[in-house]
Amino acid sequence: MIRFLASKRHKYLHQSSLHQRDELNHVDSQLWFANNPGKNDSRPSSNSAFVELKSISPGQAAYLIYVSFRRVVSSEGKNAESEFPAKRYGNLTFQGIREMAGNLHEFTDANFEDDVLKSSEPVLVDFWAPWCGPCRMLMPTIEELAEEFAGKVKIGKVNTDDNQKTAAAYGITSIPTVMLFKDGEMVDKVVGAPPKAHFEKMLGTAVG
């Protein structure tokens, strides 16, 4: 699936506007960083690098595409659904890309109060950034937890680069930082990337 998305991106790059190329390059950067968690240097400039993406899961790729595209389009006051270049991703709709991302939510400055603090179920929030190596290493664990606890715990991510108000409100100075919220209050917090079992115990206590 990753090879498919990357090849579609390459095929339609030359047909894109300058704005679309900027958006694609942003997505490509996130895909490359997510696929190379041990590398903190600049990504390769060659388009061929993205055709060889392998280790990142389809869900992670879809999440990055969804978040990146919505971020860029929303910043211009446009509607992501209508602006989404479906052809580039094999005629997948914007909603289709979001559904591929599975149960991972995107939390932002705009929706944090409603989607996290006012949630009727516990919420696990991963504060991260695309350039952060440990954050990228933690991403598969967060994705797996979102699947395992679907319907019991809402699990999502806050990009601290794009949502500095929320990050500052919770004193985020190191990432990844993962916080568990229940009834509008933070009840647990982890800094770093501990084993999956640590989060399973944390979430098990929250829903038990």
C-alpha positions as CSV (number, residue, x, y, z in Angstrom):
1,M,0.0,0.0,0.0
2,I,2.8,2.4,0.8
3,R,4.5,1.7,-2.5
4,F,1.1,2.4,-4.2
5,L,0.7,5.7,-2.4
6,A,4.2,6.8,-3.2
7,S,4.0,5.9,-6.8
8,K,0.7,7.8,-7.1
9,R,2.3,10.8,-5.6
10,H,5.2,10.6,-8.0
11,K,2.9,10.2,-11.1
12,Y,0.9,13.3,-10.3
13,L,3.6,15.6,-9.0
14,H,4.3,17.2,-12.4
15,Q,0.6,18.0,-12.8
16,S,0.3,19.9,-9.5
17,S,0.2,23.5,-8.7
18,L,2.9,25.2,-6.6
19,H,0.7,25.0,-3.5
20,Q,0.0,21.3,-4.1
21,R,3.7,20.6,-4.6
22,D,4.5,22.3,-1.3
23,E,1.8,20.1,0.4
24,L,3.2,17.0,-1.2
25,N,6.7,17.7,-0.1
26,H,5.4,18.2,3.4
27,V,3.6,14.8,3.3
28,D,6.7,13.2,1.8
29,S,8.9,14.5,4.6
30,Q,6.6,13.1,7.2
31,L,6.4,9.8,5.4
32,W,10.2,9.6,5.1
33,F,10.8,10.5,8.8
34,A,8.2,8.0,9.9
35,N,9.8,5.3,7.8
36,N,13.3,6.2,9.1
37,P,12.9,6.5,12.9
38,G,16.6,6.4,13.6
39,K,17.6,9.2,11.2
40,N,17.3,12.9,12.3
41,D,19.0,14.4,9.3
42,S,17.3,15.9,6.2
43,R,15.4,13.5,4.0
44,P,16.7,12.6,0.5
45,S,15.6,14.9,-2.2
46,S,15.1,12.2,-4.8
47,N,11.5,11.2,-5.5
48,S,12.6,7.6,-5.9
49,A,13.2,7.5,-2.1
50,F,9.5,7.4,-1.5
51,V,8.7,4.5,-3.8
52,E,10.7,2.3,-1.5
53,L,8.8,3.0,1.7
54,K,8.3,-0.3,3.5
55,S,8.3,-0.3,7.3
56,I,5.6,2.3,7.9
57,S,2.1,0.8,8.0
58,P,-0.8,1.8,5.7
59,G,-2.6,3.3,8.7
60,Q,0.4,5.4,9.6
61,A,0.8,6.6,6.1
62,A,-2.9,7.4,5.7
63,Y,-2.8,9.3,9.0
64,L,0.2,11.4,7.9
65,I,-1.4,12.2,4.6
66,Y,-4.7,13.1,6.2
67,V,-3.2,15.3,8.9
68,S,-0.8,17.0,6.5
69,F,-3.3,17.8,3.8
70,R,-5.9,19.0,6.3
71,R,-3.4,21.2,8.0
72,V,-2.2,22.9,4.8
73,V,-5.7,23.4,3.3
74,S,-7.3,24.6,6.5
75,S,-4.6,27.2,6.9
76,E,-5.9,28.7,3.7
77,G,-9.5,28.6,4.8
78,K,-10.5,25.9,2.3
79,N,-12.5,22.7,2.6
80,A,-10.2,19.7,2.8
81,E,-12.8,17.3,1.3
82,S,-13.4,19.4,-1.8
83,E,-9.8,20.3,-2.3
84,F,-8.3,16.8,-1.8
85,P,-6.6,15.6,-5.0
86,A,-8.2,12.1,-5.1
87,K,-6.4,11.1,-8.3
88,R,-3.1,11.4,-6.6
89,Y,-4.0,8.6,-4.2
90,G,-5.7,6.2,-6.6
91,N,-9.1,8.0,-6.5
92,L,-9.3,7.5,-2.8
93,T,-11.5,10.2,-1.2
94,F,-10.4,12.4,1.7
95,Q,-12.8,10.5,3.9
96,G,-11.4,7.2,2.6
97,I,-7.9,8.3,3.5
98,R,-9.2,9.2,7.0
99,E,-10.8,5.8,7.3
100,M,-7.6,4.1,6.4
101,A,-6.0,5.9,9.3
102,G,-8.2,3.8,11.6
103,N,-9.1,4.8,15.1
104,L,-6.3,7.4,15.5
105,H,-7.8,10.9,16.2
106,E,-6.2,14.2,15.4
107,F,-6.4,16.6,18.3
108,T,-5.8,20.3,17.7
109,D,-6.0,23.7,19.5
110,A,-9.4,24.1,18.0
111,N,-11.0,20.7,19.0
112,F,-9.0,19.8,22.2
113,E,-11.7,21.0,24.6
114,D,-14.6,19.2,22.9
115,D,-12.8,16.0,21.8
116,V,-10.6,15.5,24.8
117,L,-11.7,17.4,27.9
118,K,-15.4,16.9,27.3
119,S,-15.1,13.3,26.1
120,S,-17.4,10.8,27.8
121,E,-14.6,8.2,27.5
122,P,-11.0,8.2,28.6
123,V,-8.6,9.9,26.1
124,L,-5.0,9.0,25.5
125,V,-3.1,12.0,23.9
126,D,0.3,11.6,22.3
127,F,2.1,15.0,22.0
128,W,4.6,14.6,19.1
129,A,6.2,16.2,16.1
130,P,7.3,14.8,12.7
131,W,11.0,15.6,13.2
132,C,11.1,13.8,16.6
133,G,12.9,10.4,16.4
134,P,11.5,8.8,19.6
135,C,8.0,10.1,18.5
136,R,8.2,8.2,15.2
137,M,9.4,5.1,17.1
138,L,6.4,5.3,19.4
139,M,3.9,5.8,16.5
140,P,3.3,2.0,15.8
141,T,2.5,1.4,19.5
142,I,0.0,4.3,19.5
143,E,-1.6,2.9,16.3
144,E,-1.9,-0.6,17.8
145,L,-3.4,0.7,21.1
146,A,-6.0,2.7,19.1
147,E,-7.1,-0.6,17.5
148,E,-7.0,-2.6,20.7
149,F,-9.0,-0.1,22.8
150,A,-11.4,1.0,20.1
151,G,-14.8,1.8,21.7
152,K,-13.2,2.0,25.1
153,V,-10.6,4.7,24.9
154,K,-10.2,7.5,22.4
155,I,-6.6,7.7,21.3
156,G,-5.1,10.5,19.2
157,K,-2.1,12.8,18.6
158,V,-1.3,16.4,19.0
159,N,1.3,17.9,16.6
160,T,3.1,20.3,18.9
161,D,4.5,22.3,16.0
162,D,1.0,23.1,14.8
163,N,-0.8,23.3,18.1
164,Q,1.5,25.3,20.4
165,K,-1.3,26.7,22.5
166,T,-2.3,23.2,23.7
167,A,1.3,22.1,24.2
168,A,2.1,25.2,26.2
169,A,-1.1,24.8,28.3
170,Y,0.1,21.4,29.5
171,G,3.7,22.3,29.9
172,I,5.1,20.1,27.1
173,T,8.8,20.6,27.1
174,S,9.9,17.1,25.9
175,I,8.3,14.8,23.3
176,P,6.9,12.3,23.1
177,T,4.8,13.1,26.0
178,V,1.7,10.9,26.4
179,M,-1.2,12.0,28.7
180,L,-4.3,10.1,29.8
181,F,-7.4,12.2,30.4
182,K,-10.5,11.1,32.2
183,D,-13.6,13.3,33.0
184,G,-11.7,16.3,31.7
185,E,-8.7,15.8,34.0
186,M,-5.2,14.5,33.3
187,V,-4.9,11.4,35.4
188,D,-1.6,9.9,34.1
189,K,1.5,11.0,32.1
190,V,4.4,9.4,30.4
191,V,7.5,11.2,28.9
192,G,9.4,9.1,26.4
193,A,8.7,5.9,24.7
194,P,8.2,3.0,27.2
195,P,7.1,-0.5,26.1
196,K,3.6,-1.1,24.9
197,A,2.8,-3.1,28.0
198,H,3.2,0.2,30.1
199,F,0.4,1.8,28.1
200,E,-1.8,-1.3,28.2
201,K,-1.6,-1.3,32.0
202,M,-2.4,2.4,32.1
203,L,-5.4,2.1,29.8
204,G,-6.6,-1.1,31.5
205,T,-6.8,0.8,34.8
206,A,-8.7,3.6,33.2
207,V,-11.4,1.4,31.7
208,G,-11.4,-1.2,34.5
